[in-house]
Amino acid sequence: MSDQYGSDFMTIVDEDGTEYELEVLTTIEYNGFSYLAVIPADGEKAELSDLEVSILKSVDEDGEPILCAIEDEEELETVNNLIMDSLYAEDEE
């Protein structure tokens, strides 16, 4: 993601009502779904290789977008590879 436009942040709420602020590193489209690579938004900048990146899938539930974990291991591995390739390509620019 280009620093030219700044970072994107979002707040999500889990099933227990706990709020988490996340920084969105990148979003990709794959097989008709959107996937977001996110990290906790703690204000600390670290090298990309040191970050613990979570990948969330956006699905529609009753017409509303819901972010969820990817349960299929093959899908997760494929999306992870696509996102990491994208992030490292952007980092090299």
Backbone bond lengths (Angstrom), bond angles and torsions (degrees), N, CA, C in turn:
res aa  C-N    CA-C-N  psi(-1)  N-CA   C-N-CA  omega(-1)  CA-C   N-CA-C  phi
1 M - - - 1.447 - - 1.515 107.85 -
2 S 1.260 115.41 135.05 1.450 120.05 -176.47 1.521 111.41 -74.25
3 D 1.343 116.19 131.42 1.457 120.98 176.73 1.528 111.27 -68.64
4 Q 1.318 116.09 -14.99 1.451 121.88 179.76 1.534 110.94 -56.84
5 Y 1.315 117.14 -34.46 1.451 121.41 -178.06 1.521 112.68 -101.71
6 G 1.309 119.06 -3.87 1.457 121.61 -178.64 1.518 110.91 84.18
7 S 1.303 115.43 176.08 1.457 121.23 -178.46 1.518 110.83 -91.28
8 D 1.320 115.50 155.13 1.455 122.16 173.83 1.519 108.32 -101.58
9 F 1.314 115.70 133.09 1.457 121.31 178.58 1.519 108.86 -122.20
10 M 1.317 115.53 150.86 1.454 120.36 177.17 1.522 108.75 -146.39
11 T 1.315 115.54 154.19 1.454 121.59 175.45 1.513 107.27 -114.26
12 I 1.336 115.80 129.76 1.455 120.28 176.44 1.518 108.12 -118.79
13 V 1.317 115.74 156.94 1.461 122.42 179.18 1.517 107.32 -123.03
14 D 1.343 116.58 127.63 1.461 118.86 179.70 1.533 110.57 -83.58
15 E 1.326 115.58 -178.34 1.466 121.23 -176.86 1.525 112.91 -61.70
16 D 1.336 117.08 -23.86 1.462 121.40 -179.57 1.526 112.44 -90.35
17 G 1.329 117.12 -0.05 1.457 120.91 179.61 1.520 114.29 88.06
18 T 1.338 117.80 6.68 1.461 121.85 178.86 1.524 109.26 -80.01
19 E 1.333 116.01 130.82 1.462 121.07 179.65 1.523 110.51 -92.88
20 Y 1.334 114.97 142.62 1.456 122.33 176.41 1.516 108.09 -131.63
21 E 1.328 116.59 132.60 1.454 120.32 173.79 1.523 107.69 -97.87
22 L 1.325 115.24 128.97 1.458 121.74 -176.73 1.514 110.48 -125.19
23 E 1.313 114.77 148.13 1.461 121.09 171.61 1.526 107.41 -100.74
24 V 1.323 116.10 128.19 1.459 121.48 179.52 1.519 107.80 -88.07
25 L 1.327 116.01 116.76 1.459 120.88 179.68 1.523 111.54 -79.76
26 T 1.321 115.67 -43.08 1.454 120.51 179.73 1.518 108.98 -163.95
27 T 1.308 114.88 160.80 1.464 122.29 175.53 1.517 107.20 -130.17
28 I 1.331 115.99 136.46 1.460 119.79 176.42 1.528 109.35 -129.71
29 E 1.312 114.80 157.94 1.463 122.21 174.28 1.527 106.85 -107.16
30 Y 1.348 115.71 134.24 1.461 120.35 178.87 1.528 107.86 -152.44
31 N 1.302 116.50 127.26 1.469 122.39 178.65 1.522 113.32 51.70
32 G 1.327 117.13 38.32 1.453 121.06 176.11 1.513 115.94 82.06
33 F 1.334 117.68 5.44 1.460 121.76 178.57 1.522 109.94 -121.55
34 S 1.327 116.11 156.29 1.464 122.09 173.63 1.524 108.14 -99.13
35 Y 1.315 115.24 139.34 1.459 122.13 177.79 1.515 108.27 -125.70
36 L 1.320 116.53 138.17 1.457 121.73 -179.11 1.520 109.78 -117.90
37 A 1.322 115.99 132.64 1.461 121.65 171.56 1.522 105.96 -96.65
38 V 1.337 116.77 121.23 1.462 121.24 -175.08 1.526 110.89 -130.88
39 I 1.332 114.12 156.17 1.468 121.82 172.75 1.527 107.20 -134.04
40 P 1.321 117.57 157.61 1.471 118.82 174.92 1.525 109.94 -60.37
41 A 1.311 116.83 138.89 1.468 122.00 -177.93 1.523 108.82 -91.53
42 D 1.328 116.00 77.14 1.468 119.71 -178.11 1.521 112.64 -99.90
43 G 1.323 116.46 3.83 1.457 120.22 176.54 1.513 114.66 85.42
44 E 1.313 118.21 -8.45 1.463 121.21 -178.77 1.522 109.27 -90.62
45 K 1.313 116.77 130.86 1.463 121.45 175.25 1.525 107.54 -93.00
46 A 1.308 115.09 132.55 1.452 120.99 178.58 1.520 108.32 -133.55
47 E 1.309 115.64 166.18 1.457 120.14 175.15 1.523 108.72 -67.44
48 L 1.329 116.90 145.07 1.456 121.81 -179.16 1.520 111.73 -54.07
49 S 1.327 117.77 -38.39 1.459 120.93 -178.49 1.524 112.60 -68.69
50 D 1.340 118.26 -17.07 1.462 121.90 -179.01 1.530 113.20 -95.66
51 L 1.327 117.82 -7.32 1.459 121.32 -175.08 1.521 111.86 -80.95
52 E 1.337 115.18 144.40 1.455 120.26 170.79 1.526 106.44 -96.42
53 V 1.315 115.30 101.62 1.457 122.08 -173.99 1.530 108.90 -92.92
54 S 1.334 116.37 132.89 1.465 122.25 173.50 1.520 107.48 -105.08
55 I 1.328 115.70 145.20 1.454 120.91 178.58 1.523 107.84 -116.11
56 L 1.325 115.35 125.67 1.456 121.79 179.49 1.517 109.47 -117.79
57 K 1.319 115.89 145.86 1.460 122.74 179.90 1.524 108.36 -106.62
58 S 1.317 116.33 133.78 1.460 121.51 177.60 1.527 109.09 -94.63
59 V 1.332 116.24 119.63 1.459 121.86 177.93 1.521 108.69 -126.31
60 D 1.326 116.56 151.68 1.463 120.61 177.10 1.515 109.41 -88.69
61 E 1.318 115.46 129.51 1.457 121.77 175.50 1.521 106.84 -130.15
62 D 1.311 116.86 113.69 1.469 123.01 -176.36 1.529 111.30 56.13
63 G 1.345 115.90 38.80 1.458 120.78 177.64 1.516 114.92 80.27
64 E 1.321 118.05 0.91 1.463 122.78 -179.72 1.533 109.61 -111.69
65 P 1.344 117.82 137.43 1.468 119.06 176.02 1.533 110.38 -72.45
66 I 1.315 115.73 130.85 1.461 123.15 178.72 1.521 107.83 -123.12
67 L 1.329 117.22 134.49 1.461 121.47 175.18 1.514 108.84 -92.60
68 C 1.329 115.98 132.58 1.462 119.74 -179.46 1.528 109.88 -142.16
69 A 1.321 114.07 162.44 1.461 120.93 176.55 1.530 108.74 -73.66
70 I 1.316 115.90 154.06 1.464 121.42 178.10 1.523 107.10 -91.15
71 E 1.331 116.18 120.47 1.464 120.68 -176.49 1.520 113.50 -92.19
72 D 1.323 118.12 -25.69 1.459 122.17 -179.66 1.526 109.19 -81.11
73 E 1.323 116.90 119.16 1.473 122.08 -175.87 1.521 112.46 -61.52
74 E 1.326 117.48 -40.20 1.466 120.66 -179.34 1.532 110.52 -66.89
75 E 1.326 116.79 -43.27 1.463 121.15 177.00 1.531 110.37 -61.30
76 L 1.336 116.47 -44.87 1.461 121.12 179.72 1.521 111.21 -60.48
77 E 1.320 117.19 -45.39 1.463 120.65 -179.64 1.524 111.47 -63.63
78 T 1.333 117.11 -43.07 1.459 121.00 179.47 1.520 111.28 -62.97
79 V 1.336 116.77 -48.72 1.459 121.28 -178.79 1.523 110.37 -65.75
80 N 1.321 117.11 -40.23 1.467 120.93 177.70 1.529 110.75 -58.42
81 N 1.322 116.85 -45.30 1.469 120.41 179.03 1.524 111.39 -63.00
82 L 1.322 117.57 -42.64 1.468 121.15 179.05 1.527 110.94 -63.56
83 I 1.322 116.57 -43.35 1.463 120.38 -179.09 1.528 110.80 -67.99
84 M 1.312 118.04 -44.63 1.468 120.42 -179.18 1.525 110.53 -64.09
85 D 1.345 117.48 -40.33 1.467 120.24 175.71 1.523 110.18 -59.61
86 S 1.325 116.69 -43.42 1.466 121.85 179.99 1.525 111.05 -63.98
87 L 1.324 116.95 -46.57 1.468 120.88 -178.77 1.520 112.08 -64.24
88 Y 1.330 117.44 -43.62 1.449 119.71 -179.79 1.518 111.97 -69.57
89 A 1.345 117.30 -33.32 1.463 120.71 176.74 1.525 109.89 -65.48
90 E 1.343 117.14 -42.08 1.461 121.15 178.09 1.520 111.11 -67.54
91 D 1.334 117.29 -37.05 1.455 122.15 -179.03 1.529 111.03 -65.57
92 E 1.350 116.66 -33.54 1.468 121.22 -179.19 1.519 112.40 -75.30
93 E 1.350 117.06 -22.38 1.476 120.43 -178.49 1.453 108.26 -73.00
